[in-house]
């Protein structure tokens, strides 16, 4: 099982980016949760958004209305569309995959903690700066 994250970069405040997480070794329609987490310098890794194979999604309060998570089964890819970016969104973004326990968190409108995920992609840097 592998997850490959990409799409980060440097963007001005108010701009947009789309992150991609390509999964291999399993199919998105399997029983899964794919999440995006981020870690800023000196801060703990935090959950940003998560989507599940049963249709439940989670967004952190700080990104609600600005970020949208989606999936494309044909491409086995999960996306994170980030609009109206703010300097405080600057961080390394990671995609991660989990199973039943992670799904349970999302269904109950909670962010899975990092330990609830079984598989991790490499990080992609997002920098929001003028």
C-alpha positions in Angstrom: 0.0 0.0 0.0 1.3 3.4 -1.0 0.1 6.9 -1.0 1.6 9.6 -3.1 0.9 13.2 -2.3 1.5 16.1 -4.6 0.3 19.6 -5.5 1.9 21.8 -2.9 3.6 25.1 -3.7 3.9 28.8 -3.0 0.7 30.9 -3.4 -0.4 34.3 -2.4 -3.0 34.9 0.3 -6.5 34.4 -1.2 -5.1 32.0 -3.8 -5.9 28.3 -4.5 -4.1 25.0 -4.7 -5.3 21.5 -5.3 -3.5 18.6 -3.5 -3.7 15.1 -4.9 -3.2 11.8 -3.1 -2.8 8.8 -5.4 -3.4 5.4 -3.7 -1.8 2.2 -4.9 -2.1 -1.3 -3.5 -5.8 -0.9 -2.6 -8.9 0.5 -4.2 -10.7 3.5 -2.8 -14.0 1.7 -2.9 -12.6 -0.7 -0.3 -13.3 0.0 3.3 -11.1 3.1 3.9 -10.7 6.6 5.2 -8.3 9.0 3.4 -7.3 12.1 5.3 -5.3 15.2 4.9 -3.2 16.4 7.8 -0.8 19.2 8.2 2.1 20.2 10.3 3.4 23.7 10.7 6.9 24.4 12.2 6.8 24.0 15.9 3.2 22.7 16.0 1.7 19.2 16.2 0.3 17.5 13.2 -3.4 18.2 12.9 -6.3 16.8 10.9 -7.6 19.0 8.1 -10.1 16.9 6.3 -11.0 13.3 5.7 -13.2 11.3 3.4 -14.5 7.8 3.7 -15.7 5.0 1.3 -19.1 5.3 3.0 -19.6 8.9 2.1 -18.8 10.6 5.4 -16.5 13.6 5.4 -14.8 15.7 8.1 -13.4 19.3 8.0 -11.6 21.1 10.6 -13.4 24.3 11.7 -10.4 26.4 10.4 -10.9 25.2 6.8 -14.7 24.8 6.6 -16.1 26.7 3.6 -12.6 27.0 2.1 -11.4 23.5 1.5 -13.2 20.7 -0.3 -12.2 17.0 -0.2 -13.2 14.7 -3.1 -12.3 11.4 -4.6 -12.0 9.9 -8.1 -12.3 6.1 -8.0 -11.3 5.7 -11.6 -8.0 7.4 -10.8 -7.8 6.0 -7.3 -7.1 9.6 -6.1 -8.3 11.8 -3.3 -8.1 15.6 -3.8 -8.0 18.5 -1.5 -9.1 21.7 -3.2 -7.9 24.7 -1.1 -9.4 28.1 -1.8 -9.1 31.5 0.0 -5.7 30.4 1.4 -4.4 32.2 4.4 -0.8 32.5 5.7 -1.9 30.3 8.7 -2.5 27.5 6.2 1.2 27.3 5.6 2.4 23.8 6.5 3.6 20.4 5.2 0.5 18.5 4.2 0.3 14.8 4.4 -2.3 12.3 3.1 -2.9 9.2 5.2 -5.1 6.1 4.9 -6.9 4.3 7.6 -9.6 1.6 8.2 -12.5 1.0 10.5 -11.3 3.0 13.4 -10.6 6.1 11.3 -14.0 5.8 9.6 -15.7 5.7 13.0 -14.1 9.0 13.9 -15.3 10.6 10.7 -18.8 9.3 11.1 -19.0 10.9 14.5 -17.8 14.2 13.1 -14.4 13.9 14.7 -10.9 14.1 13.2 -9.0 10.8 13.3 -5.8 11.4 15.2 -2.5 10.6 13.4 -2.3 7.3 15.3 -5.6 6.2 13.7 -4.0 6.1 10.3 -2.2 3.0 9.0 -0.5 4.4 5.9 1.2 7.7 5.1 2.3 9.5 2.0 5.2 11.8 1.9 4.5 15.5 2.7 4.0 18.3 0.3 4.8 21.8 1.3 2.2 24.5 1.1 3.4 28.1 1.6 0.9 31.0 1.6 2.8 34.3 1.5 2.8 37.6 -0.4 
